C-alpha cells in the first residue's frame, strides 16, 4: 500500500467537501454527527442546537451538541477517510 494521505491544508479540504455536498445531505450529516456524539457519550439529556452566527458580516451555521468531541488527531483521521 502507498503512503498515507496527508493534508497540507485541512481547512481547504473541508471547504471543498462542503461546497461539493448536497445541502440537504450536509444538514443531515451535521445532525447525525451530533446524535452519534451524544449516543457515544451515554448522555441521557442529549441536545443538538442549531444557531446562526454573524462572523465579520457573514452568516455562519453553528451546530452544537453535548456529546463527545474529537481532538485534532481524530479530526485529521476523519478527514483522511472523506472521499
C-alpha positions in Angstrom: 0.0 0.0 0.0 1.2 3.5 -0.7 2.0 6.4 1.6 -0.9 7.6 3.8 -2.8 10.6 2.6 -1.5 13.8 4.1 -3.4 17.1 4.2 -1.3 20.2 3.8 -4.3 22.4 4.2 -7.1 20.6 6.0 -9.3 23.7 6.1 -9.3 23.9 2.3 -10.1 20.2 2.1 -13.1 20.7 4.4 -14.3 23.7 2.5 -14.1 21.9 -0.8 -16.1 18.9 0.6 -18.7 21.3 1.9 -19.0 23.2 -1.4 -19.5 19.9 -3.3 -22.0 18.4 -0.8 -25.8 18.4 -1.4 -27.2 21.0 1.2 -29.8 18.6 2.5 -27.2 15.8 2.9 -24.9 18.2 4.7 -27.6 19.2 7.2 -28.5 15.6 7.7 -24.8 14.7 8.4 -24.4 17.5 10.9 -27.5 16.3 12.8 -26.4 12.7 12.6 -22.9 13.5 13.8 -24.4 15.3 16.8 -26.7 12.5 17.6 -23.9 9.9 17.3 -21.7 12.0 19.7 -24.5 12.1 22.2 -25.2 8.4 21.9 -21.5 7.5 22.4 -21.2 9.7 25.4 -24.1 8.0 27.2 -25.6 11.4 28.0 -29.3 11.0 28.9 -30.3 14.6 28.2 -28.6 15.0 24.8 -29.1 18.2 22.8 -28.2 19.3 19.3 -28.6 23.1 19.0 -28.6 25.0 15.7 -27.7 28.7 15.7 -26.9 31.3 13.1 -24.0 33.5 14.0 -22.6 36.5 12.3 -18.8 36.4 11.7 -17.5 39.6 10.2 -20.8 40.2 8.4 -21.1 36.7 7.1 -23.9 34.4 8.4 -22.5 31.1 9.7 -24.3 28.0 10.9 -23.2 26.7 14.3 -24.2 23.2 15.3 -23.5 22.3 19.0 -24.1 19.1 20.9 -23.3 18.0 24.4 -21.9 14.6 23.4 -18.3 13.5 22.9 -15.9 15.7 20.9 -13.0 15.0 18.6 -9.4 16.0 19.3 -7.1 17.3 16.4 -5.8 13.8 15.6 -9.3 12.3 15.4 -10.4 15.1 13.1 -7.4 14.5 10.8 -8.2 10.8 10.8 -11.8 11.6 9.8 -10.6 13.9 7.0 -8.4 11.2 5.6 -11.4 9.0 5.1 -13.6 11.6 3.4 -13.9 10.5 -0.2 
